Amino acid sequence: MNLNDFRKEKDAFFAKDPDGPFTPEQRRSFKGLNYYPENRDLRLELIVQEFPVKETIKMMTSTGSSQTYQRFGKIQFKVDGDKVELTIFHNENGYFLPFVDSMAGKETYPAGRYLEPEAIGKGKFHIDFNLAYNPYCAYNDQWSCPLTPFENHLKIPIRAGEKLYHEIQMSE
């Protein structure tokens, strides 16, 4: 599925599905999510440097609880010439890559965005930042979302994926 079709499908889910993040009132007024234009330079296949010991950590959530993950490994890549390093986490639900970029609170959700890296074999992962998404707690504080660990806070912008939701932008 191409990126535009994926985004249309996601918008339709948010607009209609009661299992989505919106309240019925939010669904009635929903006009679509805000996205950066597709950035092909941020569609990556990367080798993961696995940690020899998979340390178990508790990630705090937006509601004060915690979720358990293992620190799986590091990825390194460049964004507009700047070297970036992020940690991939793992639990029973799969691989998880939360991150906060320098646009947090301006163009992107302040608590960060998420990705689910796809293992493609031989220590490589497919990581497409065009698929970066806001956690459900960005739309409705009834949801509990893991908070991005400090090690995945970047000093550079990642201009791909979802932006702030328009209702949040208008209220700030």
QUIMO-V403783 format. One line per field, one symbol per residue. ss: DSSP state (~ for helix, > for strand, _ for the rest). Layout:
ss->???
This chain:
ss->__~~~~~~~~~~~~~~_______~~~~~~_____>____~~~>>>>>_>>_____>>>>>>____>>>>>>>>>>>>>>__>>>>>>>>>>__>>>>>>>___>___>____>>>__>>>>__>>>>>~~~_>>_~~~_______>___~~~>________>___~~~~~~_
